[in-house]
Amino acid sequence: MIMAIRRILFVAIGFLIQIAFYALVLLFFGELFPVIDVFYRILGILIVLYIIRTNRNLNVAMPVIVLILVFPIFGTVIFISCGQTFIRSKTLRNISSNEQDAKRYYLQDQEVKEEVENIDMIQMRYLYDQNRFPVYNHNQIKYYPLGDDAYPVMLEELKKAKHFIFLEYFIIHEGKLWNSILDILKKKVKQGVEVRVMYDDIGCISTLNRKYPKELESYGIKCVVFNHLNPIAGVIMNNRDHRKILVIDGLVGFSGGMNLADEYINVNSPYGHWKDNGIMVKGSAVWSMTLFFLTSWNAFRHEDPRFEKYKVDPIKYKDAGYVIPYCDSPLDQEDVGENVYINILAQAKDYVYIMTPYLIIDESMQRALVLAAQRGVDVRLIIPGIPDKKTVYQMTLSYCERLISSGVKIYKYTPGFVHAKIFVSDDRLCTVGTINMDYRSLVHHFECGLFMCDCETVRAVKKDALDTISRSQLLTAEELKGGVGKSVYWSLLRVIAPLF
């Protein structure tokens, strides 16, 4: 925790220096303050108009708009200091360039595409036609309803590695889980296996020290820290790598909600029972997961002029159904994760069961949930019973009143904290991945998921949802009632919700 505080202070000082510069300019020209005030008011209005014209989600921009209109000078200075991250960040520009370049590797098998066209699946067409994510068949997919279940399987598959291991995680924390994995990685490096590890700087700010990459490199493990904290970029660096990807030899891939820390396998879990999940893929679909990793990695270390050397001839399994690994990036103009969720709600005829740790959603998502429930779909949403962040939990509750009054059933997981992120619908469709139902995941973060249709996995995900509901308590409208104070508090939280 001490090292996290030190690093945050370092960034905060850099940010305050920027603000101080603008303040000194104002003081130096103090006699011209009325003119400066008018100038900033006009500039603030122009900035707000620019935000309205260019921002595809005004809910996200609302805190900045309010700040500029209420405090023109301060709000405009904050926007200039913190805004336009993409323009100022070489890292984000590199990632964007790599994302565009990597599209040439996403090649759709035409026979599989024809099969999908014949079953008239709108959702899959959105992913492979609009976003170029191929659809695959004949893959073996195994769903694990707890991180406790996925963890030993991950260890066994890592032990089989012969050529390469890629890990990309938001959080890595030394302990039973990570140390077990690290022991295997060290052995594999000595056997000639190429090992690469990438983790997010903010995700690991309180779990790993700044010298940890050098420690991994000393073992022969290549390491990249995603989007370093930077005092020049301001305090709020929204674009984090929230993905969870493990690829082994291009033959096996893991994803899901779990990070590489002990609470995710219920060792020293701080919020009761930690309900998470993992998912394993074997077959041709692992190629897309490999590309996700390589695209991000090469934005930092330009080691792979061509990605084909990591492509293998996959085993064809007899398992039925289709799978599309997909990812979401804040650098394009497409909210893929949110659109996948909304499309599932729009197509549902019988039911949609959802798990999410956070429920901080824009009007589009609210309307999709409400409309599905109002047309008779059984919409059930599972949230934590024991929150990890009390203010964020109050934001979640502030959205529940409207949903419950519209027929959405919301359950609190009584034993503890839900960290899984799933949608499952009509015994046909499901998606499992890293995408929370909040602005962080749906707008700002780099995310990933697996969309499945007509797979045996769909039934496993449904069973997990129903089992979790059986251990949960139905949230009622009466529990959400409160006085004027609560209404005002929730309203204020909704204004700043896009910042969380």
C-alpha positions as CSV (number, residue, x, y, z in Angstrom):
1,M,0.0,0.0,0.0
2,I,2.9,2.4,0.8
3,M,4.4,2.0,-2.7
4,A,0.9,2.7,-4.2
5,I,0.6,5.9,-2.2
6,R,4.0,7.0,-3.3
7,R,3.3,6.5,-6.9
8,I,-0.1,8.2,-6.7
9,L,1.5,11.1,-5.0
10,F,4.1,11.3,-7.7
11,V,1.4,11.5,-10.4
12,A,-0.7,13.9,-8.3
13,I,2.2,16.3,-7.9
14,G,2.8,16.3,-11.6
15,F,-0.9,17.1,-12.1
16,L,-0.9,19.9,-9.5
17,I,2.1,21.5,-11.1
18,Q,0.1,21.8,-14.3
19,I,-2.8,23.4,-12.4
20,A,-0.4,25.7,-10.6
21,F,1.0,26.9,-13.9
22,Y,-2.5,28.0,-15.0
23,A,-3.1,29.6,-11.6
24,L,0.1,31.6,-11.8
25,V,-0.8,32.8,-15.2
26,L,-4.2,34.1,-13.8
27,L,-2.4,35.8,-10.9
28,F,0.1,37.4,-13.1
29,F,-2.6,38.9,-15.2
30,G,-4.9,39.6,-12.2
31,E,-5.9,43.1,-13.3
32,L,-7.3,41.5,-16.4
33,F,-9.4,39.0,-14.5
34,P,-12.8,40.2,-15.9
35,V,-11.5,39.8,-19.4
36,I,-9.9,36.4,-18.6
37,D,-13.2,35.3,-17.0
38,V,-15.2,36.2,-20.2
39,F,-12.5,34.5,-22.3
40,Y,-12.8,31.2,-20.3
41,R,-16.6,31.3,-20.3
42,I,-16.6,31.6,-24.1
43,L,-13.9,29.0,-24.4
44,G,-15.8,26.7,-22.0
45,I,-19.0,27.0,-24.1
46,L,-17.0,26.1,-27.2
47,I,-15.4,23.1,-25.5
48,V,-18.9,21.9,-24.4
49,L,-20.2,22.3,-27.9
50,Y,-17.1,20.3,-29.2
51,I,-17.8,17.6,-26.6
52,I,-21.5,17.3,-27.6
53,R,-20.5,17.1,-31.3
54,T,-17.7,14.6,-31.0
55,N,-18.6,12.4,-28.0
56,R,-20.6,9.3,-28.9
57,N,-21.8,8.9,-25.3
58,L,-22.8,12.1,-23.6
59,N,-23.4,10.3,-20.3
60,V,-19.6,9.8,-20.1
61,A,-19.0,13.5,-20.8
62,M,-21.6,14.8,-18.3
63,P,-19.3,15.4,-15.3
64,V,-16.9,17.5,-17.5
65,I,-19.7,19.4,-19.1
66,V,-21.2,20.3,-15.7
67,L,-17.9,21.3,-14.3
68,I,-17.1,23.6,-17.2
69,L,-20.5,25.3,-17.1
70,V,-20.6,25.8,-13.3
71,F,-16.9,26.7,-12.9
72,P,-15.8,28.0,-16.3
73,I,-12.1,28.7,-15.4
74,F,-11.5,25.7,-13.2
75,G,-13.4,23.3,-15.5
76,T,-11.7,24.5,-18.6
77,V,-8.3,24.2,-17.0
78,I,-9.1,20.7,-15.8
79,F,-10.2,19.7,-19.3
80,I,-7.1,21.1,-20.9
81,S,-4.9,19.4,-18.3
82,C,-6.6,16.0,-18.4
83,G,-8.4,15.8,-21.7
84,Q,-7.3,14.7,-25.1
85,T,-5.3,11.8,-23.7
86,F,-5.1,10.1,-27.1
87,I,-3.4,13.2,-28.7
88,R,-0.9,13.4,-25.8
89,S,-0.2,9.7,-25.4
90,K,2.3,8.0,-27.6
91,T,1.3,4.6,-26.0
92,L,-2.3,5.0,-27.1
93,R,-1.4,6.0,-30.6
94,N,0.9,3.0,-30.9
95,I,-1.9,0.7,-29.7
96,S,-4.4,2.2,-32.1
97,S,-2.0,1.8,-35.0
98,N,-1.3,-1.9,-34.0
99,E,-5.1,-2.5,-33.8
100,Q,-5.6,-1.3,-37.3
101,D,-2.6,-3.3,-38.6
102,A,-3.7,-6.5,-36.8
103,K,-7.0,-6.6,-38.7
104,R,-5.3,-8.4,-41.6
105,Y,-4.8,-11.4,-39.5
106,Y,-8.5,-11.9,-38.6
107,L,-9.5,-14.1,-41.5
108,Q,-13.0,-15.6,-41.6
109,D,-13.4,-19.2,-42.8
110,Q,-16.0,-18.9,-45.5
111,E,-17.6,-22.4,-44.8
112,V,-18.2,-21.5,-41.2
113,K,-19.6,-18.1,-42.3
114,E,-22.1,-19.8,-44.6
115,E,-23.2,-22.1,-41.7
116,V,-23.8,-19.1,-39.5
117,E,-25.7,-17.2,-42.2
118,N,-28.0,-20.2,-42.6
119,I,-29.0,-20.1,-38.9
120,D,-29.7,-16.4,-39.1
121,M,-27.8,-15.3,-36.0
122,I,-27.8,-11.5,-36.0
123,Q,-25.4,-11.2,-33.1
124,M,-22.7,-13.2,-34.7
125,R,-23.0,-11.2,-38.0
126,Y,-22.5,-8.0,-35.9
127,L,-19.2,-9.3,-34.6
128,Y,-17.7,-10.7,-37.8
129,D,-19.1,-8.3,-40.3
130,Q,-19.0,-5.0,-38.4
131,N,-16.0,-5.7,-36.2
132,R,-14.0,-8.4,-38.2
133,F,-13.9,-10.9,-35.3
134,P,-14.0,-14.4,-36.9
135,V,-16.5,-17.0,-35.9
136,Y,-15.1,-20.5,-35.2
137,N,-16.6,-24.0,-34.9
138,H,-15.3,-27.4,-33.7
139,N,-13.8,-25.9,-30.5
140,Q,-13.7,-27.5,-27.1
141,I,-14.9,-25.0,-24.4
142,K,-15.0,-25.7,-20.7
143,Y,-16.6,-23.3,-18.2
144,Y,-15.5,-23.1,-14.6
145,P,-18.1,-21.4,-12.2
146,L,-15.4,-20.5,-9.7
147,G,-11.8,-19.3,-10.0
148,D,-11.1,-22.1,-7.5
149,D,-12.1,-24.5,-10.3
150,A,-10.2,-22.9,-13.1
151,Y,-6.9,-22.4,-11.2
152,P,-5.7,-26.0,-11.0
153,V,-6.6,-26.6,-14.7
154,M,-4.5,-23.5,-15.7
155,L,-1.6,-25.0,-13.8
156,E,-1.9,-28.3,-15.5
157,E,-2.1,-26.8,-19.0
158,L,0.9,-24.5,-18.3
159,K,3.0,-27.6,-17.4
160,K,2.3,-28.9,-20.9
161,A,3.7,-25.8,-22.7
162,K,6.3,-26.5,-25.3
163,H,6.7,-23.3,-27.4
164,F,5.2,-20.2,-25.9
165,I,3.1,-18.8,-23.0
166,F,1.4,-15.4,-23.1
167,L,-0.2,-13.8,-20.0
168,E,-2.2,-10.5,-20.0
169,Y,-3.9,-9.6,-16.8
170,F,-5.2,-6.5,-15.0
171,I,-4.0,-7.6,-11.6
172,I,-1.1,-9.8,-10.5
173,H,-0.5,-10.2,-6.8
174,E,2.2,-12.4,-5.2
175,G,0.6,-15.2,-3.3
176,K,-0.5,-18.8,-3.6
177,L,-2.0,-18.4,-7.1
178,W,0.6,-16.3,-8.8
179,N,3.6,-17.9,-7.1
180,S,2.4,-21.3,-8.3
181,I,2.2,-20.0,-11.8
182,L,5.5,-18.2,-11.6
183,D,7.3,-21.4,-10.5
184,I,6.0,-23.1,-13.7
185,L,7.0,-20.1,-15.8
186,K,10.6,-20.2,-14.5
187,K,10.9,-23.9,-15.3
188,K,9.4,-23.4,-18.8
189,V,11.9,-20.7,-19.6
190,K,14.8,-23.0,-18.7
191,Q,13.2,-25.6,-21.1
192,G,13.3,-23.1,-23.9
193,V,9.7,-21.9,-23.8
194,E,9.1,-18.3,-24.7
195,V,7.2,-16.6,-21.8
196,R,5.7,-13.1,-22.0
197,V,3.8,-11.4,-19.1
198,M,1.8,-8.1,-19.4
199,Y,0.0,-6.5,-16.6
200,D,-1.7,-3.1,-16.0
201,D,0.2,-0.5,-14.1
202,I,-2.8,0.9,-12.1
203,G,-4.3,-2.6,-11.7
204,C,-1.0,-3.6,-9.9
205,I,-0.2,-0.3,-8.3
206,S,-0.6,-1.7,-4.8
207,T,0.4,-5.3,-5.5
208,L,3.7,-5.1,-7.4
209,N,6.7,-2.8,-7.0
210,R,8.1,-0.7,-9.8
211,K,11.1,-3.0,-10.1
212,Y,9.0,-6.2,-10.7
213,P,9.5,-6.2,-14.5
214,K,13.3,-6.4,-13.9
215,E,12.8,-9.3,-11.5
216,L,10.8,-11.2,-14.2
217,E,13.3,-10.4,-16.9
218,S,16.1,-11.8,-14.6
219,Y,14.3,-15.1,-14.8
220,G,14.1,-14.9,-18.6
221,I,10.5,-13.9,-18.6
222,K,9.7,-11.0,-20.9
223,C,7.5,-8.3,-19.3
224,V,5.5,-5.3,-20.3
225,V,3.7,-2.9,-18.0
226,F,0.6,-1.5,-19.7
227,N,0.2,2.3,-19.8
228,H,2.6,3.5,-17.0
229,L,1.3,6.1,-14.6
230,N,2.5,9.4,-16.0
231,P,2.4,12.8,-14.2
232,I,2.2,14.6,-17.5
233,A,-1.0,12.7,-18.4
234,G,-2.8,13.7,-15.3
235,V,-4.3,11.9,-12.3
236,I,-7.0,10.1,-14.2
237,M,-5.7,7.7,-16.8
238,N,-8.8,6.0,-17.9
239,N,-7.6,3.6,-20.6
240,R,-6.6,0.6,-18.6
241,D,-5.9,-3.0,-19.8
242,H,-8.7,-4.9,-18.0
243,R,-8.3,-8.1,-20.1
244,K,-7.6,-11.5,-18.7
245,I,-5.9,-13.7,-21.3
246,L,-3.7,-16.8,-21.0
247,V,-2.5,-18.4,-24.3
248,I,-0.4,-21.6,-24.3
249,D,1.2,-22.7,-27.6
250,G,-1.7,-21.3,-29.6
251,L,-3.6,-24.4,-28.7
252,V,-5.2,-23.5,-25.3
253,G,-6.7,-20.2,-24.2
254,F,-8.1,-19.0,-20.8
255,S,-10.2,-16.0,-20.0
256,G,-13.0,-15.0,-17.6
257,G,-13.3,-12.7,-14.7
258,M,-10.5,-13.9,-12.5
259,N,-7.2,-12.1,-12.1
260,L,-4.0,-13.7,-10.8
261,A,-4.4,-13.0,-7.1
262,D,-5.5,-15.1,-4.2
263,E,-8.9,-13.6,-3.5
264,Y,-10.0,-14.9,-6.9
265,I,-9.6,-18.5,-5.7
266,N,-11.0,-17.7,-2.2
267,V,-7.7,-17.6,-0.4
268,N,-7.9,-14.5,1.9
269,S,-11.0,-13.2,0.2
270,P,-11.8,-9.9,1.9
271,Y,-15.5,-9.7,0.9
272,G,-17.0,-13.0,1.9
273,H,-17.2,-15.8,-0.8
274,W,-15.6,-14.5,-4.0
275,K,-17.9,-15.6,-6.9
276,D,-15.9,-15.5,-10.1
277,N,-15.4,-17.7,-13.1
278,G,-12.9,-18.9,-15.7
279,I,-13.3,-20.4,-19.2
280,M,-10.9,-22.5,-21.3
281,V,-10.9,-22.8,-25.1
282,K,-9.1,-25.4,-27.2
283,G,-9.1,-25.2,-31.0
284,S,-9.1,-22.7,-33.8
285,A,-10.6,-19.8,-31.7
286,V,-7.4,-19.5,-29.7
287,W,-5.8,-17.7,-32.7
288,S,-8.0,-14.7,-32.0
289,M,-7.0,-14.7,-28.4
290,T,-3.3,-14.9,-29.5
291,L,-3.9,-11.9,-31.7
292,F,-5.4,-9.8,-28.9
293,F,-2.3,-10.4,-26.9
294,L,0.2,-9.8,-29.7
295,T,-1.5,-6.6,-30.7
296,S,-1.2,-5.0,-27.3
297,W,2.3,-6.4,-26.7
298,N,3.8,-5.0,-29.9
299,A,2.5,-1.5,-29.1
300,F,5.2,-1.5,-26.3
301,R,7.9,-3.9,-27.6
302,H,8.0,-4.1,-31.4
303,E,9.3,-7.7,-31.5
304,D,7.0,-9.4,-34.0
305,P,7.0,-7.9,-37.6
306,R,4.6,-10.8,-38.5
307,F,2.3,-12.7,-36.2
308,E,2.0,-15.9,-38.3
309,K,4.9,-17.6,-36.5
310,Y,2.5,-18.1,-33.5
311,K,-0.3,-19.5,-35.6
312,V,-0.6,-23.3,-35.3
313,D,-2.8,-25.9,-37.0
314,P,-5.6,-26.4,-34.5
315,I,-7.2,-29.6,-33.5
316,K,-10.8,-30.0,-34.7
317,Y,-13.0,-31.1,-31.9
318,K,-16.4,-32.8,-32.3
319,D,-18.1,-30.3,-30.0
320,A,-21.0,-28.5,-31.6
321,G,-21.7,-24.8,-31.7
322,Y,-19.9,-21.6,-32.5
323,V,-17.6,-19.2,-30.6
324,I,-16.3,-15.7,-31.3
325,P,-13.5,-14.3,-29.2
326,Y,-13.9,-10.5,-29.3
327,C,-12.2,-7.6,-27.7
328,D,-13.2,-4.0,-27.0
329,S,-10.9,-0.9,-27.3
330,P,-11.6,2.6,-26.2
331,L,-9.6,3.9,-29.2
332,D,-12.2,3.1,-31.9
333,Q,-15.7,4.4,-32.4
334,E,-17.4,1.1,-31.5
335,D,-18.6,0.1,-28.0
336,V,-18.4,-3.6,-28.8
337,G,-18.9,-4.9,-25.3
338,E,-22.0,-2.8,-24.6
339,N,-23.4,-3.6,-28.0
340,V,-23.0,-7.4,-27.5
341,Y,-24.9,-7.1,-24.2
342,I,-27.7,-4.9,-25.8
343,N,-28.0,-7.2,-28.8
344,I,-28.5,-10.2,-26.5
345,L,-31.2,-8.3,-24.6
346,A,-32.9,-7.2,-27.9
347,Q,-32.9,-10.8,-29.3
348,A,-34.1,-12.6,-26.2
349,K,-37.4,-14.3,-26.2
350,D,-37.5,-16.3,-23.0
351,Y,-34.9,-15.2,-20.5
352,V,-31.6,-13.3,-19.9
353,Y,-29.5,-14.0,-16.8
354,I,-26.7,-11.6,-16.0
355,M,-23.9,-11.4,-13.4
356,T,-22.0,-8.2,-12.8
357,P,-20.0,-6.8,-9.9
358,Y,-21.1,-3.2,-10.8
359,L,-24.2,-1.7,-12.3
360,I,-23.3,1.8,-13.5
361,I,-25.0,2.1,-16.9
362,D,-26.0,4.7,-19.5
363,E,-29.4,5.3,-20.9
364,S,-29.0,2.8,-23.8
365,M,-28.3,-0.1,-21.5
366,Q,-31.0,0.9,-19.0
367,R,-33.5,1.0,-21.9
368,A,-32.4,-2.3,-23.3
369,L,-32.9,-4.0,-19.9
370,V,-36.3,-2.3,-19.4
371,L,-37.6,-3.1,-22.8
372,A,-36.7,-6.7,-22.6
373,A,-38.5,-7.1,-19.2
374,Q,-41.5,-5.1,-20.5
375,R,-42.0,-7.4,-23.4
376,G,-42.1,-10.4,-21.1
377,V,-38.5,-11.6,-21.1
378,D,-37.4,-13.0,-17.7
379,V,-34.5,-10.6,-17.0
380,R,-32.5,-11.5,-13.9
381,L,-29.5,-9.6,-12.7
382,I,-27.1,-10.8,-10.0
383,I,-25.0,-8.2,-8.0
384,P,-22.8,-8.5,-5.0
385,G,-24.3,-9.0,-1.5
386,I,-21.1,-7.7,0.1
387,P,-19.7,-4.8,-1.9
388,D,-16.0,-4.1,-2.4
389,K,-16.5,-0.3,-2.8
390,K,-19.3,1.3,-0.8
391,T,-19.7,4.4,-2.9
392,V,-19.8,2.4,-6.1
393,Y,-22.3,0.0,-4.6
394,Q,-24.6,3.0,-3.8
395,M,-24.3,4.0,-7.5
396,T,-25.4,0.4,-8.4
397,L,-28.4,0.7,-6.1
398,S,-29.4,4.0,-7.6
399,Y,-30.0,2.3,-10.9
400,C,-32.0,-0.6,-9.4
401,E,-35.2,1.3,-8.6
402,R,-36.2,2.0,-12.2
403,L,-35.2,-1.5,-13.3
404,I,-37.2,-3.3,-10.6
405,S,-40.3,-1.1,-11.3
406,S,-40.0,-2.2,-15.0
407,G,-40.0,-5.9,-14.1
408,V,-36.2,-6.7,-13.9
409,K,-35.4,-9.1,-11.1
410,I,-32.3,-8.1,-9.2
411,Y,-30.6,-10.5,-6.7
412,K,-27.9,-9.8,-4.1
413,Y,-25.4,-12.7,-3.8
414,T,-25.7,-13.2,0.0
415,P,-22.4,-15.1,0.7
416,G,-20.2,-12.4,-0.7
417,F,-18.9,-10.6,-3.8
418,V,-19.8,-11.4,-7.4
419,H,-17.0,-10.7,-9.8
420,A,-18.1,-12.8,-12.7
421,K,-19.3,-11.1,-15.9
422,I,-21.9,-13.2,-17.9
423,F,-24.9,-12.9,-20.1
424,V,-26.8,-16.1,-20.9
425,S,-30.1,-16.2,-22.9
426,D,-32.7,-18.7,-24.3
427,D,-30.5,-21.8,-23.9
428,R,-28.7,-20.7,-27.1
429,L,-26.5,-17.7,-26.4
430,C,-24.0,-16.6,-23.8
431,T,-21.0,-14.4,-23.4
432,V,-18.3,-14.8,-20.7
433,G,-15.4,-12.4,-20.3
434,T,-14.0,-9.3,-18.5
435,I,-16.6,-6.7,-19.2
436,N,-18.4,-5.2,-16.2
437,M,-21.6,-3.3,-16.6
438,D,-20.0,0.1,-15.7
439,Y,-18.5,3.0,-17.6
440,R,-15.0,1.7,-16.9
441,S,-15.5,-1.5,-18.8
442,L,-18.1,-0.4,-21.4
443,V,-16.3,2.8,-22.4
444,H,-12.8,3.4,-21.1
445,H,-11.0,0.0,-20.7
446,F,-9.5,-2.5,-23.0
447,E,-11.6,-5.6,-22.6
448,C,-12.3,-9.1,-24.0
449,G,-14.9,-11.8,-24.1
450,L,-16.1,-15.0,-25.7
451,F,-19.5,-15.1,-27.4
452,M,-21.0,-18.6,-27.8
453,C,-24.0,-19.9,-29.7
454,D,-25.4,-23.4,-29.5
455,C,-22.5,-24.7,-27.4
456,E,-22.8,-27.0,-24.5
457,T,-21.2,-24.2,-22.5
458,V,-24.4,-22.2,-22.7
459,R,-26.1,-24.8,-20.5
460,A,-23.2,-24.7,-18.0
461,V,-23.3,-20.9,-17.8
462,K,-27.1,-21.0,-17.3
463,K,-26.7,-23.6,-14.5
464,D,-24.1,-21.4,-12.8
465,A,-26.5,-18.4,-13.0
466,L,-29.4,-20.4,-11.5
467,D,-27.2,-21.9,-8.8
468,T,-26.0,-18.4,-7.9
469,I,-29.5,-17.1,-7.8
470,S,-30.5,-19.9,-5.4
471,R,-27.9,-18.5,-3.0
472,S,-29.0,-14.9,-3.4
473,Q,-31.7,-12.6,-2.0
474,L,-34.2,-10.8,-4.3
475,L,-33.9,-7.1,-4.0
476,T,-37.2,-5.3,-3.5
477,A,-38.4,-1.8,-4.2
478,E,-39.1,-1.3,-0.5
479,E,-35.4,-1.8,0.3
480,L,-34.6,1.1,-2.0
481,K,-37.0,3.6,-0.5
482,G,-35.6,6.6,1.3
483,G,-36.1,10.2,2.0
484,V,-35.1,13.3,0.2
485,G,-31.5,13.0,1.4
486,K,-31.1,9.6,-0.3
487,S,-32.6,10.9,-3.5
488,V,-30.3,13.9,-3.7
489,Y,-27.3,11.7,-2.8
490,W,-28.1,9.2,-5.5
491,S,-28.7,12.0,-8.0
492,L,-25.3,13.4,-7.3
493,L,-23.7,10.0,-7.6
494,R,-25.4,9.6,-11.0
495,V,-23.8,12.8,-12.2
496,I,-20.3,11.6,-11.4
497,A,-20.9,8.0,-12.2
498,P,-19.0,8.1,-15.5
499,L,-15.8,8.7,-13.4
500,F,-16.1,5.4,-11.6
